[in-house]
Amino acid sequence: MTEFLPENQEHPATIPAELLLRDCEIRHERRRGPGGQHRNKTESAVVIRHIPTGIEGQAAERRSQFDNHRNAVKRLRMNLALGVRSTHLAEAAPTPLWQSRCHGSRIGINPDHDDFPVLLAEALDVLSSRHAHLPGTAEQLGCTTSQIVKFLKKEPRAFLWLNDERRKHGLAPLD
């Protein structure tokens, strides 16, 4: 389910992690699975819940609580980018960050980079405001439609979201 933010409210995926965590509840848990005895004796799993939206990010694959915390923050930011829409960000697009990553109509970003959720939120917000119309979105963001599609395919859930939105607006889904 997608949550829409009130007008002029900053998208939570764009907020630096240390500020974002002020609006979050953090839990440490024990989880079963690989990792030997250490895993079952310590609360190394981390669950971070963004209180205003209820969206979570969690990680338990490492034995280190520190590593799991870092991964949970990344997942939270990605889940916020996917689950929250902001007209404020759509109207501000393209942001200076987007412009710095778009060279000659190509979008240059690795999905593991900290900026990826921010750029993804921006692209999805523009797509949402334009009713999943790719040419208009590409024009506003200063890139090609094929670059938008390639960018969204880097996060499969974003590409699924796009096709769901296209269906809602009577547009054919993409392959």
Backbone as numpy.savetxt, mean C-alpha at the origin, in Angstrom:
# Nx Ny Nz CAx CAy CAz Cx Cy Cz
-12.51 -4.70 1.76 -13.34 -3.52 1.76 -12.46 -2.28 1.76
-12.83 -1.30 0.94 -12.06 -0.08 0.83 -12.67 0.99 1.73
-11.79 1.69 2.43 -12.23 2.79 3.28 -11.87 4.10 2.61
-12.81 5.04 2.59 -12.57 6.35 2.01 -12.34 7.35 3.13
-11.26 8.11 3.00 -10.91 9.10 4.02 -11.72 10.38 3.81
-11.96 11.13 4.88 -12.59 12.44 4.72 -11.70 13.35 3.86
-12.33 14.28 3.18 -11.61 15.21 2.32 -10.49 15.90 3.10
-9.38 16.13 2.47 -8.20 16.82 3.02 -7.47 16.05 4.11
-7.80 14.79 4.32 -7.06 13.99 5.29 -5.94 13.27 4.56
-4.76 13.31 5.14 -3.59 12.68 4.53 -3.74 11.16 4.53
-3.31 10.55 3.43 -3.37 9.09 3.33 -2.38 8.49 4.33
-2.81 7.52 5.15 -1.91 6.98 6.18 -0.68 6.27 5.61
-0.74 5.75 4.39 0.44 5.09 3.81 1.55 6.09 3.49
1.19 7.37 3.40 2.19 8.40 3.06 2.89 8.96 4.30
2.39 8.61 5.47 2.95 9.13 6.73 4.20 8.34 7.09
5.28 9.01 7.48 6.48 8.27 7.91 6.14 7.28 9.02
6.84 6.16 9.02 6.53 5.05 9.93 6.48 5.47 11.39
7.42 6.31 11.82 7.44 6.68 13.24 6.21 7.49 13.62
5.66 8.28 12.70 4.43 9.02 12.98 3.20 8.13 12.83
3.23 7.26 11.86 2.12 6.33 11.65 1.89 5.46 12.89
2.97 5.03 13.51 2.86 4.14 14.66 2.19 4.80 15.87
2.10 6.12 15.88 1.40 6.81 16.97 -0.09 6.48 16.96
-0.61 6.15 15.77 -2.03 5.81 15.63 -2.25 4.31 15.60
-1.28 3.56 16.11 -1.36 2.11 16.02 -1.29 1.44 17.38
-1.84 0.24 17.41 -1.75 -0.65 18.56 -0.80 -1.78 18.14
0.20 -2.06 18.97 1.19 -3.08 18.64 1.07 -4.22 19.65
0.94 -5.44 19.11 0.88 -6.63 19.97 2.03 -7.56 19.59
2.53 -8.24 20.60 3.54 -9.27 20.38 2.92 -10.60 20.79
3.12 -11.60 19.94 2.48 -12.89 20.16 3.47 -14.03 19.96
3.09 -15.16 20.48 3.80 -16.40 20.19 3.07 -17.07 19.04
3.84 -17.61 18.13 3.24 -18.30 17.00 3.94 -19.64 16.80
3.23 -20.57 16.26 3.81 -21.87 15.93 4.47 -21.80 14.56
5.34 -22.76 14.32 5.98 -22.84 13.01 7.46 -23.06 13.12
8.17 -22.94 12.00 9.61 -23.17 12.01 10.34 -22.14 12.87
11.49 -22.49 13.32 12.29 -21.58 14.11 12.84 -22.20 15.37
12.53 -23.43 15.61 13.10 -24.12 16.76 12.44 -23.73 18.06
13.09 -24.11 19.15 12.54 -23.86 20.48 12.38 -22.37 20.77
13.31 -21.56 20.24 13.27 -20.13 20.52 11.93 -19.52 20.11
11.41 -19.96 19.01 10.18 -19.38 18.48 9.00 -19.59 19.43
8.91 -20.73 20.03 7.78 -21.03 20.90 7.94 -20.49 22.32
9.11 -19.96 22.67 9.35 -19.45 24.01 9.32 -17.94 24.10
9.34 -17.25 22.96 9.33 -15.79 22.99 8.17 -15.27 22.16
7.79 -14.07 22.45 6.72 -13.43 21.69 7.36 -12.62 20.56
7.85 -13.31 19.54 8.55 -12.63 18.46 7.63 -12.20 17.32
6.42 -12.72 17.25 5.47 -12.29 16.22 4.97 -10.88 16.56
4.78 -10.06 15.52 4.34 -8.68 15.73 3.09 -8.43 14.89
2.08 -7.87 15.54 0.84 -7.47 14.87 0.65 -5.98 15.14
0.56 -5.19 14.07 0.36 -3.75 14.20 -0.99 -3.41 13.58
-1.85 -2.80 14.38 -3.20 -2.43 13.92 -3.32 -0.91 13.90
-3.65 -0.38 12.72 -3.91 1.06 12.58 -5.30 1.33 13.14
-5.37 1.99 14.27 -6.63 2.15 15.00 -7.72 2.86 14.18
-7.42 3.98 13.50 -8.50 4.66 12.77 -9.16 3.81 11.67
-8.41 2.92 11.05 -8.96 2.13 9.93 -9.21 0.67 10.30
-8.54 0.19 11.35 -8.64 -1.22 11.71 -7.79 -2.13 10.84
-7.01 -1.56 9.94 -6.16 -2.35 9.03 -4.90 -2.78 9.78
-4.48 -4.03 9.53 -3.33 -4.60 10.23 -2.19 -4.97 9.29
-1.02 -5.05 9.87 0.15 -5.63 9.24 0.77 -6.56 10.27
1.18 -7.74 9.86 1.77 -8.66 10.82 2.91 -9.43 10.21
3.81 -9.86 11.08 4.95 -10.65 10.64 5.35 -11.59 11.77
5.73 -12.82 11.38 6.14 -13.81 12.37 7.20 -14.75 11.80
7.71 -14.44 10.62 8.60 -15.39 9.96 10.04 -15.38 10.49
10.40 -14.38 11.26 11.75 -14.29 11.81 11.74 -14.61 13.29
12.90 -15.02 13.79 13.01 -15.27 15.22 13.19 -13.96 15.98
13.61 -12.93 15.29 13.86 -11.63 15.92 12.60 -10.77 15.92
12.22 -10.30 17.09 11.07 -9.40 17.19 11.34 -8.11 16.42
12.56 -7.63 16.44 12.94 -6.41 15.72 12.70 -6.58 14.22
13.16 -7.70 13.64 12.96 -7.95 12.21 11.48 -8.08 11.88
10.74 -8.78 12.74 9.30 -8.93 12.51 8.58 -7.59 12.61
9.03 -6.72 13.51 8.42 -5.40 13.65 8.60 -4.61 12.35
9.81 -4.62 11.83 10.10 -3.90 10.58 9.23 -4.43 9.44
9.11 -5.76 9.33 8.29 -6.36 8.28 6.80 -6.07 8.48
6.36 -6.06 9.73 4.95 -5.76 10.01 4.61 -4.31 9.63
5.53 -3.39 9.86 5.31 -1.99 9.45 5.20 -1.90 7.93
6.09 -2.59 7.22 6.01 -2.59 5.74 4.67 -3.14 5.27
4.23 -4.22 5.87 2.96 -4.84 5.47 1.78 -3.95 5.83
1.86 -3.29 6.97 0.79 -2.36 7.35 0.69 -1.24 6.31
1.81 -0.65 5.95 1.79 0.44 4.97 1.25 -0.05 3.62
1.60 -1.26 3.23 1.08 -1.81 1.97 -0.42 -2.05 2.08
-0.87 -2.61 3.20 -2.30 -2.85 3.39 -3.09 -1.55 3.45
-2.50 -0.50 4.01 -3.15 0.81 4.02 -3.24 1.36 2.59
-2.17 1.20 1.82 -2.18 1.66 0.43 -3.28 0.97 -0.36
-3.50 -0.30 -0.08 -4.51 -1.08 -0.80 -5.93 -0.83 -0.28
-6.07 -0.57 1.00 -7.39 -0.55 1.61 -7.99 0.81 1.90
-7.24 1.89 1.65 -7.74 3.23 1.97 -7.63 4.10 0.72
-8.69 4.84 0.43 -8.69 5.76 -0.71 -8.80 7.19 -0.18
-8.08 8.09 -0.82 -8.02 9.49 -0.40 -8.18 10.41 -1.60
-9.21 11.26 -1.58 -9.36 12.23 -2.66 -8.27 13.29 -2.57
-7.79 13.54 -1.36 -6.72 14.53 -1.16 -5.47 14.12 -1.94
-5.07 12.87 -1.84 -3.88 12.40 -2.55 -4.14 12.38 -4.06
-5.34 12.01 -4.48 -5.66 11.98 -5.91 -5.58 13.37 -6.52
-6.06 14.37 -5.78 -6.03 15.74 -6.29 -4.61 16.31 -6.32
-3.76 15.86 -5.41 -2.38 16.36 -5.34 -1.47 15.69 -6.37
-1.93 14.61 -6.98 -1.10 13.85 -7.92 -0.88 14.63 -9.21
0.33 14.52 -9.76 1.45 13.74 -9.26 2.24 14.50 -8.20
2.55 13.80 -7.13 3.33 14.40 -6.06 4.80 14.49 -6.47
5.59 15.27 -5.75 7.03 15.31 -6.06 7.69 13.93 -5.98
7.23 13.07 -5.05 7.79 11.73 -4.96 7.50 10.96 -6.25
6.25 11.02 -6.71 5.89 10.33 -7.95 6.74 10.87 -9.11
6.86 12.17 -9.20 7.64 12.79 -10.29 9.09 12.35 -10.24
9.62 12.16 -9.03 11.02 11.73 -8.91 11.22 10.28 -9.36
10.13 9.50 -9.38 10.20 8.08 -9.77 9.74 7.83 -11.19
9.24 8.86 -11.85 8.73 8.72 -13.21 9.68 9.45 -14.16
10.41 8.69 -14.96 11.40 9.25 -15.88 11.05 8.84 -17.30
10.84 9.82 -18.16 10.51 9.50 -19.55 9.30 8.61 -19.65
8.29 8.87 -18.86 7.01 8.13 -18.79 7.15 6.72 -18.22
8.31 6.36 -17.67 8.51 5.05 -17.03 8.55 5.23 -15.52
7.95 4.27 -14.82 7.93 4.31 -13.36 9.05 3.41 -12.84
9.97 3.98 -12.10 11.11 3.21 -11.60 11.05 3.03 -10.09
10.63 1.85 -9.65 10.58 1.55 -8.21 10.58 0.04 -8.01
11.30 -0.41 -7.00 11.31 -1.80 -6.61 10.19 -2.01 -5.57
9.41 -3.08 -5.68 8.33 -3.29 -4.71 8.80 -3.42 -3.26
10.08 -3.70 -3.04 10.59 -3.82 -1.67 11.02 -2.47 -1.09
11.04 -1.43 -1.90 11.47 -0.11 -1.44 10.41 0.50 -0.52
10.86 1.28 0.46 9.94 1.90 1.43 8.94 2.85 0.76
9.29 3.41 -0.39 8.39 4.33 -1.08 7.30 3.62 -1.88
7.42 2.33 -2.09 6.46 1.63 -2.94 5.01 1.78 -2.46
4.71 1.57 -1.15 3.31 1.72 -0.72 2.77 3.14 -0.94
3.63 4.15 -0.80 3.21 5.53 -0.99 2.82 5.76 -2.45
3.67 5.28 -3.36 3.38 5.43 -4.79 2.16 4.62 -5.19
2.03 3.43 -4.62 0.87 2.59 -4.92 -0.42 3.28 -4.46
-0.41 3.86 -3.27 -1.58 4.58 -2.77 -1.94 5.73 -3.71
-0.94 6.44 -4.18 -1.19 7.56 -5.10 -1.82 7.07 -6.40
-1.27 6.02 -6.97 -1.80 5.48 -8.23 -3.24 4.99 -8.04
-3.49 4.26 -6.95 -4.83 3.73 -6.70 -5.84 4.84 -6.42
-5.40 5.89 -5.73 -6.30 7.01 -5.46 -6.69 7.74 -6.74
-5.73 7.92 -7.64 -6.04 8.57 -8.92 -6.96 7.66 -9.73
-6.65 6.38 -9.78 -7.53 5.44 -10.49 -8.94 5.46 -9.92
-9.06 5.49 -8.61 -10.37 5.52 -7.97 -11.13 6.80 -8.34
-10.44 7.93 -8.29 -11.10 9.20 -8.60 -11.50 9.29 -10.07
-10.81 8.53 -10.92 -11.10 8.54 -12.37 -11.90 7.31 -12.79
-12.50 6.61 -11.83 -13.36 5.45 -12.10 -12.63 4.38 -12.92
-11.38 4.11 -12.56 -10.53 3.07 -13.16 -10.21 3.31 -14.63
-10.30 4.57 -15.05 -9.98 4.94 -16.43 -8.46 5.09 -16.55
-7.82 4.13 -17.19 -6.35 4.10 -17.28 -5.75 5.25 -18.07
-6.27 5.59 -19.26 -5.64 6.68 -20.01 -5.64 8.02 -19.25
-6.74 8.35 -18.58 -6.79 9.58 -17.80 -5.85 9.55 -16.61
-5.76 8.40 -15.98 -4.85 8.23 -14.85 -3.41 8.39 -15.31
-3.06 7.73 -16.41 -1.70 7.82 -16.94 -1.35 9.25 -17.32
-2.29 9.93 -17.92 -2.04 11.32 -18.31 -1.79 12.19 -17.08
-2.63 12.03 -16.05 -2.45 12.83 -14.83 -1.12 12.53 -14.17
-0.71 11.25 -14.16 0.53 10.86 -13.48 1.78 11.02 -14.35
1.60 11.34 -15.62 2.75 11.60 -16.49 3.49 10.35 -16.93
2.75 9.28 -17.17 3.36 8.04 -17.65 2.40 7.39 -18.64
2.73 6.21 -19.10 1.87 5.52 -20.06 0.92 4.57 -19.33
-0.15 4.19 -20.02 -1.09 3.23 -19.42 -0.40 1.90 -19.17
0.47 1.49 -20.09 1.16 0.21 -19.89 2.08 0.27 -18.66
2.65 1.42 -18.37 3.49 1.56 -17.18 2.65 1.47 -15.90
1.45 2.04 -15.93 0.55 1.93 -14.77 0.21 0.46 -14.53
-0.13 -0.26 -15.59 -0.49 -1.67 -15.46 0.69 -2.47 -14.95
1.88 -2.25 -15.50 3.08 -2.97 -15.02 3.37 -2.66 -13.56
3.19 -1.40 -13.19 3.40 -1.00 -11.81 2.44 -1.73 -10.87
1.16 -1.77 -11.23 0.16 -2.43 -10.39 0.38 -3.93 -10.31
0.92 -4.52 -11.37 1.18 -5.96 -11.37 2.30 -6.33 -10.41
3.09 -5.36 -9.96 4.14 -5.64 -8.97 3.53 -6.01 -7.62
2.29 -5.61 -7.40 1.55 -5.99 -6.20 0.25 -6.62 -6.69
0.18 -7.95 -6.74 -0.99 -8.63 -7.33 -2.34 -8.19 -6.75
-2.38 -7.85 -5.47 -3.66 -7.40 -4.89 -4.11 -6.08 -5.50
-3.15 -5.22 -5.89 -3.51 -3.95 -6.53 -4.09 -4.20 -7.92
-3.52 -5.16 -8.62 -4.03 -5.49 -9.96 -5.43 -6.09 -9.86
-5.68 -6.91 -8.85 -7.03 -7.45 -8.62 -8.01 -6.31 -8.30
-7.57 -5.36 -7.48 -8.39 -4.21 -7.14 -8.77 -3.44 -8.41
-7.78 -3.22 -9.30 -8.04 -2.51 -10.55 -9.11 -3.22 -11.36
-8.98 -4.53 -11.52 -9.97 -5.27 -12.30 -11.36 -5.24 -11.65
-11.41 -5.29 -10.32 -12.70 -5.17 -9.63 -13.32 -3.80 -9.89
-12.50 -2.76 -9.81 -12.99 -1.40 -10.08 -13.46 -1.25 -11.52
-12.71 -1.84 -12.45 -13.09 -1.76 -13.86 -14.46 -2.42 -14.08
-14.65 -3.58 -13.46 -15.95 -4.27 -13.57 -17.09 -3.42 -13.01
-16.85 -2.78 -11.86 -17.88 -1.93 -11.25 -18.30 -0.79 -12.16
-17.36 -0.31 -12.97 -17.63 0.83 -13.85 -17.92 0.41 -15.29
-18.17 -0.90 -15.49 -18.56 -1.38 -16.81 -17.42 -1.48 -17.80
-16.20 -1.52 -17.31 -15.03 -1.64 -18.18 -14.54 -3.09 -18.18
-13.93 -3.48 -19.27 -13.43 -4.85 -19.39 -12.22 -5.03 -18.47
-12.12 -6.18 -17.80 -10.93 -6.45 -16.96 -9.71 -6.66 -17.85
-8.55 -6.43 -17.25 -7.28 -6.59 -17.96 -6.67 -7.96 -17.68
-5.83 -8.42 -18.57 -5.11 -9.69 -18.38 -3.83 -9.47 -17.62
